[in-house]
Amino acid sequence: MTTADNDAPDHDALARAAHHARAYLDSLDTRPVATTVDLPALRARLARPLPQAGTPAAQVVDELAADAAPGILGTQTGRHFAWVIGGGVPAAMGADWLTTVWDQNAGIHACSPAASVVEEIAAGWLTRLFDLPAGTSVGFVTGTQMAHATCLAAARHAVLRDAGWDVERKGLAASPPIRILANAERHGSVDRAVRLLGLGSDNMVPLPLSDDGTVTPEGLAAALAAGSGPAVVVLQAGELNRAAFDPFEALVPLARAAGAWVHVDGAFGLWARVAPQRRALAQGIELCDSWTTDAHKYLNVPYDSGLAFVRDGEAHRAAMTLSTSYLPAAEAARDQIDWNPEFSRRARGFPIYAAIRELGAEGLAELVERTCRHAQALVDGLSGLPGVERMADARLNQGLVRFRDPAAGSTEADHDRRTDVVIAAINATGEAFFGGVTWRGVRCMRISVCNWRTTEADVARAVAAARSVLG
């Protein structure tokens, strides 16, 4: 019998999934944050023989929950600080479950009018929350990686259009080359988007930085003057390690005067715009041409959920849209295919819509401010322990510390090794989870906080775990 013959298997499987989901959420405060199984053992748990006959749906769910459990990293807990990973606020998780059950193809309005309208409304809310220019277009994509690809495709269209070249029709083979002038400490997803779009990594020019990790006006002006033709400037709102914000008010007029498009990587930093006490970090960001961010970071919706914003809606649509005779065009409604690179796609707007409704503008601002305080409290608490060096305070929700080797005559390489050893030991306690990074040639422990569940008690537990490891 298949599930099409009887609706009971659907109900049984969903009931079991709900049971395991509740049990998982109830255990967050006591379960280890780190995984508790090595790779061979995890493979042995999950690598069942290829089934020849079917298995009851509820049994599959039960066994999957049991087999995968030790390999599930506790990113939903308030004590995961390794990467900028949010949790899932309750309304977003509930909406995501409904999204799965509804199983809508959110490619065009005709496939799901509700998905189309929810994206339209959520897009309007988001542009108002970030205070972006009126008329800014929005694409709901998988994450900032594809948001970069979407925005830079729009930029490619616009700067080549202004140079008299139709890239969608003629391609790049004989087009004027596009220079990409980018913050030297940019995220690697920018480089990958440049490669995916055929713009070529050799055309990327690293912009010099000040001591605080931001692009200098003098450096940008010199880079712009060193070449001619189409150009895209890539700036940052929230650098990966210190959450540095480029000085948009000083940089954007220089780029505009040179005819360059200005794109912003705001994977988590764009959310500073929603918090009055942090908004000044991103002053002038509204002057730019395109922006990216992740909803699965600060908005705390389930994966995957990225956002691409483009000031020039015509360029955005021209770079993305598709039409064919079998697709009914929406005259007054939103066809999502006009704004993102996918056709068959999940209806990502529902969880975003639900999260914004649950939190509201005030709740979202408080969430950003609260996590920033927790990040600084972690930097303060950890750097107060013996042998811990403060490398960077939390400018937003990111901070850095390192662990110095106490042995006499220790070298920088010794301190680097000590840092990785201590990180692994803290993670092994199960009390907290951190990650390492090499920042300007020095091995550090990164502190990232953006989960809505993180509390002062979680911060205290993490500091206590480090204290117990350091002895």
C-alpha positions as CSV (number, residue, x, y, z in Angstrom):
1,M,0.0,0.0,0.0
2,T,1.3,3.5,-0.8
3,T,0.4,6.7,1.0
4,A,-1.9,7.6,-1.9
5,D,-4.2,4.7,-0.9
6,N,-4.8,5.9,2.6
7,D,-4.3,9.2,4.4
8,A,-3.4,7.6,7.7
9,P,0.4,7.2,6.9
10,D,0.5,11.0,6.3
11,H,-1.0,11.7,9.7
12,D,1.1,9.1,11.4
13,A,4.4,10.4,10.0
14,L,3.6,14.0,10.8
15,A,2.5,13.1,14.3
16,R,5.8,11.3,14.8
17,A,7.8,14.2,13.4
18,A,6.0,16.6,15.7
19,H,6.8,14.3,18.7
20,H,10.5,14.2,17.8
21,A,10.6,18.0,17.1
22,R,9.1,18.7,20.5
23,A,11.5,16.4,22.2
24,Y,14.4,18.0,20.5
25,L,13.4,21.5,21.4
26,D,12.7,20.5,25.0
27,S,16.2,19.1,25.3
28,L,18.1,22.1,24.0
29,D,19.1,23.3,27.4
30,T,20.6,20.0,28.4
31,R,21.8,18.3,25.2
32,P,25.5,18.8,24.1
33,V,25.9,21.6,21.6
34,A,28.6,19.6,19.7
35,T,27.9,16.4,17.9
36,T,28.7,13.2,19.8
37,V,29.6,10.8,17.0
38,D,32.5,10.4,14.7
39,L,32.1,10.2,10.9
40,P,32.5,6.4,10.5
41,A,30.0,5.7,13.3
42,L,27.5,8.2,11.8
43,R,27.8,6.6,8.4
44,A,27.2,3.2,10.0
45,R,24.0,4.5,11.7
46,L,22.6,6.0,8.5
47,A,23.9,3.7,5.8
48,R,21.1,1.1,5.7
49,P,20.9,-1.2,2.7
50,L,19.0,0.2,-0.3
51,P,15.4,-0.8,0.5
52,Q,13.7,-3.1,-2.0
53,A,10.3,-2.9,-0.3
54,G,8.8,0.2,1.2
55,T,8.9,1.0,4.9
56,P,6.0,2.5,6.9
57,A,6.3,6.3,6.9
58,A,6.1,6.7,10.7
59,Q,8.8,4.1,11.1
60,V,11.1,5.9,8.7
61,V,10.6,9.1,10.7
62,D,11.3,7.4,14.0
63,E,14.4,5.7,12.7
64,L,15.7,8.8,11.0
65,A,15.3,10.8,14.2
66,A,17.2,8.2,16.2
67,D,19.9,7.6,13.7
68,A,20.7,11.2,13.0
69,A,20.5,12.5,16.6
70,P,24.2,12.3,17.6
71,G,25.2,14.0,14.3
72,I,22.9,17.0,14.8
73,L,24.9,20.1,15.7
74,G,23.1,22.2,18.3
75,T,22.7,25.3,16.3
76,Q,19.2,25.8,17.7
77,T,20.6,26.2,21.2
78,G,21.5,29.6,22.7
79,R,25.1,28.3,23.2
80,H,26.3,28.0,19.6
81,F,28.7,30.8,18.8
82,A,30.9,29.4,16.0
83,W,29.2,31.0,13.0
84,V,26.5,33.5,12.4
85,I,23.6,31.0,12.6
86,G,20.2,31.9,13.9
87,G,17.7,29.6,15.4
88,G,14.0,29.5,14.4
89,V,11.5,31.7,16.1
90,P,8.3,29.6,16.8
91,A,6.1,31.3,14.2
92,A,8.7,30.8,11.5
93,M,9.2,27.2,12.3
94,G,5.4,26.7,12.3
95,A,5.1,28.5,8.9
96,D,8.0,26.4,7.5
97,W,6.2,23.2,8.5
98,L,3.1,24.5,6.7
99,T,5.2,25.5,3.7
100,T,6.3,21.8,3.5
101,V,2.8,20.5,3.7
102,W,1.4,23.0,1.3
103,D,4.3,22.1,-1.1
104,Q,3.8,25.1,-3.3
105,N,6.1,25.9,-6.3
106,A,6.8,29.6,-5.6
107,G,8.1,30.2,-9.1
108,I,5.2,32.2,-10.5
109,H,2.0,33.7,-9.1
110,A,-0.1,31.2,-11.0
111,C,1.5,28.3,-9.1
112,S,0.6,29.8,-5.8
113,P,-1.1,33.1,-5.4
114,A,-0.7,33.0,-1.6
115,A,3.1,32.5,-1.9
116,S,3.3,35.4,-4.4
117,V,1.3,37.8,-2.3
118,V,3.2,36.9,0.9
119,E,6.5,37.6,-0.8
120,E,5.2,40.9,-2.0
121,I,4.1,41.9,1.5
122,A,7.2,40.6,3.2
123,A,9.4,42.4,0.6
124,G,7.6,45.7,1.5
125,W,8.1,45.1,5.2
126,L,11.8,44.4,4.7
127,T,12.6,47.4,2.6
128,R,10.9,49.6,5.2
129,L,12.7,47.9,8.1
130,F,16.1,48.5,6.4
131,D,14.9,51.9,5.2
132,L,16.0,51.2,1.6
133,P,14.9,53.4,-1.3
134,A,11.3,53.3,-2.4
135,G,10.8,51.0,-5.4
136,T,13.7,48.7,-4.4
137,S,13.1,45.2,-5.8
138,V,13.5,42.1,-3.7
139,G,14.5,38.5,-4.5
140,F,14.0,35.6,-2.1
141,V,16.9,33.3,-2.6
142,T,18.7,30.5,-0.8
143,G,21.3,32.6,1.0
144,T,23.7,35.5,0.6
145,Q,25.7,33.4,-1.8
146,M,22.9,33.5,-4.4
147,A,21.9,37.0,-3.3
148,H,25.3,38.1,-4.4
149,A,24.9,36.3,-7.7
150,T,21.5,37.9,-8.2
151,C,22.6,41.4,-7.3
152,L,25.8,41.2,-9.3
153,A,23.9,39.9,-12.3
154,A,21.8,43.0,-12.1
155,A,24.9,45.1,-11.7
156,R,26.5,43.4,-14.7
157,H,23.4,44.2,-16.8
158,A,23.3,47.8,-15.7
159,V,27.0,48.7,-16.1
160,L,27.2,47.0,-19.5
161,R,23.9,48.6,-20.6
162,D,25.4,52.0,-19.8
163,A,28.4,51.0,-21.9
164,G,26.1,50.2,-24.8
165,W,26.2,46.4,-24.4
166,D,23.3,44.0,-24.1
167,V,24.8,41.2,-22.0
168,E,21.7,39.0,-21.9
169,R,21.6,38.9,-25.7
170,K,25.3,39.1,-26.6
171,G,27.0,37.4,-23.7
172,L,30.3,38.3,-22.2
173,A,32.7,37.1,-24.9
174,A,33.3,40.4,-26.5
175,S,31.9,42.7,-23.9
176,P,33.8,45.5,-22.2
177,P,35.6,44.0,-19.1
178,I,34.0,44.8,-15.7
179,R,36.3,45.7,-12.9
180,I,35.2,44.5,-9.4
181,L,36.7,46.8,-6.7
182,A,36.1,45.0,-3.5
183,N,36.9,45.3,0.2
184,A,40.1,43.2,0.7
185,E,38.6,41.3,3.6
186,R,35.4,40.4,1.8
187,H,33.6,37.1,2.3
188,G,34.5,34.4,-0.2
189,S,31.0,34.2,-1.4
190,V,31.6,37.4,-3.3
191,D,34.4,35.8,-5.2
192,R,32.4,32.8,-6.0
193,A,29.5,34.9,-7.4
194,V,32.0,36.8,-9.6
195,R,33.2,33.4,-11.0
196,L,29.7,32.1,-11.5
197,L,28.7,35.2,-13.5
198,G,31.8,34.8,-15.7
199,L,33.2,38.2,-14.6
200,G,36.6,36.6,-13.8
201,S,38.5,36.7,-10.5
202,D,41.4,38.4,-12.3
203,N,39.2,41.4,-12.7
204,M,38.8,41.7,-8.9
205,V,40.8,44.6,-7.3
206,P,41.3,44.4,-3.5
207,L,40.7,47.8,-1.9
208,P,43.1,48.9,0.8
209,L,41.9,49.1,4.3
210,S,42.4,51.2,7.4
211,D,43.4,49.7,10.7
212,D,39.7,49.1,11.6
213,G,39.2,47.0,8.5
214,T,37.2,49.5,6.4
215,V,37.8,50.8,2.9
216,T,39.4,54.2,2.8
217,P,38.1,57.0,0.6
218,E,41.7,57.6,-0.7
219,G,42.1,53.9,-1.6
220,L,38.8,53.8,-3.4
221,A,39.5,57.0,-5.3
222,A,42.9,55.7,-6.4
223,A,41.5,52.4,-7.5
224,L,38.7,54.0,-9.5
225,A,41.2,56.4,-11.2
226,A,43.5,53.5,-12.1
227,G,41.2,52.1,-14.7
228,S,38.2,53.0,-16.9
229,G,35.1,51.4,-18.2
230,P,32.3,49.5,-16.3
231,A,33.0,49.0,-12.6
232,V,31.3,47.5,-9.6
233,V,32.4,48.5,-6.1
234,V,31.7,45.8,-3.4
235,L,31.5,47.1,0.2
236,Q,30.7,45.4,3.5
237,A,28.2,45.9,6.3
238,G,29.5,43.6,8.9
239,E,32.9,42.0,8.2
240,L,33.1,38.3,9.2
241,N,35.4,38.7,12.2
242,R,35.0,42.2,13.6
243,A,31.7,43.2,12.0
244,A,33.4,46.2,10.4
245,F,31.2,48.6,8.4
246,D,32.6,50.5,5.4
247,P,32.0,54.3,5.5
248,F,29.2,54.4,3.0
249,E,28.6,58.1,3.2
250,A,32.2,58.8,2.2
251,L,32.6,56.0,-0.4
252,V,29.4,55.9,-2.4
253,P,29.6,59.5,-3.8
254,L,33.1,58.6,-5.1
255,A,31.9,55.5,-6.8
256,R,28.8,57.3,-8.3
257,A,31.0,60.0,-9.7
258,A,32.9,57.4,-11.6
259,G,29.8,55.7,-12.8
260,A,30.3,52.6,-10.7
261,W,27.6,50.4,-9.2
262,V,27.9,49.9,-5.4
263,H,27.0,46.5,-4.0
264,V,26.9,45.7,-0.3
265,D,27.5,42.4,1.5
266,G,25.2,42.7,4.5
267,A,24.7,39.0,5.3
268,F,24.2,39.9,9.0
269,G,25.3,43.5,9.3
270,L,22.3,44.9,7.3
271,W,20.2,44.0,10.3
272,A,21.9,46.8,12.3
273,R,19.6,49.1,10.4
274,V,16.6,47.8,12.4
275,A,18.1,48.7,15.8
276,P,18.2,52.4,16.7
277,Q,21.3,52.0,18.9
278,R,23.2,50.2,16.1
279,R,21.8,52.0,13.0
280,A,24.7,54.5,12.8
281,L,27.1,51.6,11.9
282,A,25.4,51.4,8.5
283,Q,24.9,55.2,8.0
284,G,24.6,56.0,4.3
285,I,24.0,52.4,3.2
286,E,20.8,53.5,1.5
287,L,22.9,55.3,-1.1
288,C,24.1,52.0,-2.6
289,D,22.7,50.1,-5.5
290,S,22.2,46.6,-4.2
291,W,22.3,44.8,-0.9
292,T,22.3,41.2,0.4
293,T,21.4,39.6,3.7
294,D,20.3,36.4,5.2
295,A,17.0,35.9,7.0
296,H,18.3,32.7,8.5
297,K,20.7,34.8,10.5
298,Y,19.2,37.6,12.4
299,L,15.6,37.1,11.5
300,N,15.9,33.6,12.9
301,V,13.9,31.7,10.2
302,P,14.8,28.1,9.2
303,Y,17.3,27.5,6.4
304,D,17.5,28.4,3.6
305,S,16.5,32.0,3.3
306,G,18.5,34.8,1.7
307,L,17.5,38.2,0.3
308,A,18.7,40.2,-2.6
309,F,17.7,43.9,-2.8
310,V,18.2,46.0,-6.0
311,R,17.6,49.7,-6.4
312,D,17.3,49.5,-10.2
313,G,14.3,47.2,-10.5
314,E,14.5,47.2,-14.3
315,A,18.1,45.9,-14.2
316,H,17.2,43.3,-11.6
317,R,14.3,42.0,-13.7
318,A,16.2,42.0,-16.9
319,A,18.9,39.9,-15.4
320,M,16.5,37.3,-13.9
321,T,13.2,37.1,-15.8
322,L,12.0,34.3,-18.0
323,S,8.8,34.1,-20.1
324,T,7.5,31.3,-22.3
325,S,4.1,30.4,-23.8
326,Y,3.1,27.8,-21.3
327,L,3.6,30.2,-18.3
328,P,0.7,32.5,-17.7
329,A,2.1,36.0,-17.0
330,A,0.8,37.9,-14.0
331,E,-0.3,41.4,-15.0
332,A,-0.8,42.9,-11.6
333,A,0.7,40.2,-9.3
334,R,4.3,39.3,-8.4
335,D,5.9,36.6,-10.6
336,Q,8.7,35.5,-8.4
337,I,10.8,34.2,-11.3
338,D,11.4,37.9,-12.3
339,W,13.5,38.5,-9.2
340,N,15.5,35.3,-8.4
341,P,17.5,32.8,-10.5
342,E,15.4,29.8,-9.6
343,F,12.2,28.5,-11.2
344,S,11.0,25.5,-9.1
345,R,11.6,26.8,-5.6
346,R,10.3,26.6,-2.0
347,A,7.9,29.3,-0.9
348,R,10.4,31.0,1.4
349,G,8.2,34.0,2.0
350,F,5.9,32.3,4.4
351,P,8.5,31.8,7.3
352,I,9.8,35.4,6.7
353,Y,6.3,36.8,6.8
354,A,5.6,34.8,10.0
355,A,8.8,35.8,11.8
356,I,8.3,39.5,11.1
357,R,4.7,39.3,12.4
358,E,5.9,37.5,15.6
359,L,8.7,39.8,16.4
360,G,7.5,43.1,15.0
361,A,9.9,46.0,14.4
362,E,10.4,46.6,18.1
363,G,11.0,42.9,18.9
364,L,13.5,42.6,16.0
365,A,15.4,45.7,17.2
366,E,15.5,44.3,20.7
367,L,16.8,41.0,19.4
368,V,19.7,42.7,17.6
369,E,20.6,44.8,20.6
370,R,20.4,41.8,23.0
371,T,22.7,39.6,20.9
372,C,25.2,42.4,20.6
373,R,25.3,42.7,24.4
374,H,25.8,39.0,24.7
375,A,28.6,39.0,22.2
376,Q,30.5,41.7,24.1
377,A,29.8,39.9,27.4
378,L,31.4,36.8,25.9
379,V,34.5,38.8,24.9
380,D,34.7,40.4,28.3
381,G,34.1,37.2,30.2
382,L,36.6,35.1,28.2
383,S,39.3,37.8,28.0
384,G,39.2,38.0,31.8
385,L,40.4,34.4,32.1
386,P,44.1,33.7,32.5
387,G,46.0,33.4,29.2
388,V,43.2,34.8,27.1
389,E,43.9,37.8,24.9
390,R,41.2,40.1,23.7
391,M,41.7,40.6,19.9
392,A,38.5,42.5,19.0
393,D,35.5,43.8,20.9
394,A,32.1,43.1,19.5
395,R,31.4,46.0,17.2
396,L,28.0,44.4,16.4
397,N,27.7,40.7,17.2
398,Q,31.2,39.5,16.4
399,G,34.3,39.4,18.6
400,L,37.7,37.7,18.7
401,V,39.9,36.2,21.4
402,R,42.9,34.0,21.4
403,F,44.5,31.6,23.9
404,R,48.2,32.2,24.6
405,D,50.5,29.3,25.4
406,P,51.8,29.9,28.9
407,A,55.1,28.1,28.4
408,A,58.2,30.2,28.5
409,G,59.6,31.2,25.1
410,S,56.3,30.4,23.4
411,T,56.1,31.5,19.8
412,E,53.2,32.8,17.7
413,A,52.9,29.3,16.2
414,D,52.6,28.0,19.8
415,H,49.8,30.5,20.6
416,D,48.0,29.4,17.3
417,R,48.2,25.8,18.3
418,R,47.0,26.5,21.8
419,T,44.0,28.4,20.5
420,D,42.8,25.5,18.4
421,V,43.4,23.0,21.2
422,V,41.4,25.1,23.7
423,I,38.5,25.6,21.2
424,A,38.3,21.9,20.7
425,A,38.4,21.3,24.4
426,I,35.6,23.8,25.1
427,N,33.5,22.2,22.3
428,A,34.1,18.8,23.8
429,T,32.5,19.8,27.1
430,G,29.1,20.1,25.2
431,E,28.4,23.3,27.1
432,A,29.2,25.7,24.2
433,F,30.4,25.6,20.6
434,F,33.0,28.0,19.1
435,G,35.0,28.1,15.9
436,G,38.5,29.1,15.0
437,V,39.6,31.6,12.3
438,T,42.9,32.9,11.0
439,W,42.6,36.7,11.2
440,R,45.4,38.8,9.8
441,G,47.8,35.9,10.3
442,V,46.8,35.1,13.9
443,R,44.7,32.1,15.0
444,C,41.7,33.3,17.0
445,M,38.4,32.1,18.4
446,R,35.5,33.7,16.7
447,I,32.5,34.7,18.8
448,S,29.2,35.1,16.9
449,V,25.8,35.6,18.5
450,C,22.5,36.0,16.6
451,N,20.2,33.3,18.0
452,W,17.1,34.6,19.6
453,R,17.4,31.9,22.3
454,T,20.8,33.1,23.7
455,T,20.5,34.3,27.3
456,E,22.8,35.7,30.0
457,A,22.8,32.2,31.5
458,D,24.1,30.8,28.2
459,V,26.9,33.3,28.2
460,A,27.8,32.4,31.7
461,R,27.8,28.7,30.9
462,A,30.1,29.3,27.9
463,V,32.6,31.3,30.0
464,A,32.5,28.7,32.7
465,A,33.3,26.0,30.2
466,A,36.3,27.9,29.0
467,R,37.4,28.4,32.6
468,S,37.1,24.7,33.3
469,V,39.3,23.9,30.3
470,L,41.9,26.5,31.1
471,G,42.1,25.2,34.7
